[in-house]
Amino acid sequence: QFQRQRREMFVRVLAIGAIAASTVDAFSAPALPTLSSRSTTSSAVALRMTEQNTRRGALNALFLGGLGLAVGAPASSHAEGGPYKLPPLPYDYAALEPAIDEMTMKIHHDKHHQAYVNNVNKALEGKDAPSITALQKDAMKSPALRNNGGGHYNHALFWSTLSPVASSGKPSAALQKAIDEAFGSTDKMVEAFSGCAAKRFGSGWAWLGVSPEGKLVIDSTPNQDNPLMEGAGCAKMIPVLGLDVWEHAYYLKYQNKRPEYIKAFFSVINWGVVSKNYADFAVKGLPVPVQG
């Protein structure tokens, strides 16, 4: 109960922080009219309650509709039409507990990811839209496509490579061999990946992928960049697994303890999907397609 109250208080603090940072005062309420000497006490109370309800409504609207504003995601968060759609999660919101908590999954998927989908749709309104996978190659030519198209692809890949602990599984024989050849062992791969994710300054992603030479490599990218983007500034690879290290991905549960989140992530990897990404696409030089 105490932990739940702490989390609820934290999301409220995030919302308040967003208001303070915004150029628009979301808490602005209608000015109270001057009460004449004949005004009754009940009228004053009613007016004060109206003001409080307006302020409370602004806070709730920000929390429910745009919490992403407080932690760096695009402000839009409601479903809209367009070529790209938010893919449903292949598991329940609480399925990744205790590694990733239910509230984080709801906010992360339904608000943050939906916002990226909405905004990339807006950026391509009236234009021919390629698949979200094909969009990645030239995404860096446009800030809107880079940030929002990248955000859509990255999250769609992320959700698909997660699984409840009980069904996480193990790497396929082919992927395990590639891990051993590139890193020496699974433990050393985990160590290298974890270090890369922990050292990514600010917001971004850590990636495991296949280089043009066919070898597994690890690197990270800032913000919503990914290795499929030309000019991304990271090791060239086709990613088969990515980890979101934006604070919105873990802060409700782990606060500033990113290494603990990274450690927990390895307990909920869907190695069957990652192995398929490796064998069916990456080793053939093909980007991994995603739903949406």
Summary of the structure (lengths in Angstrom):
residues: 292
radius of gyration: 22.1
end to end distance: 36.7
largest distance: 85.9
contacts: 909
relative contact order: 0.12
helix: 53%
strand: 8%
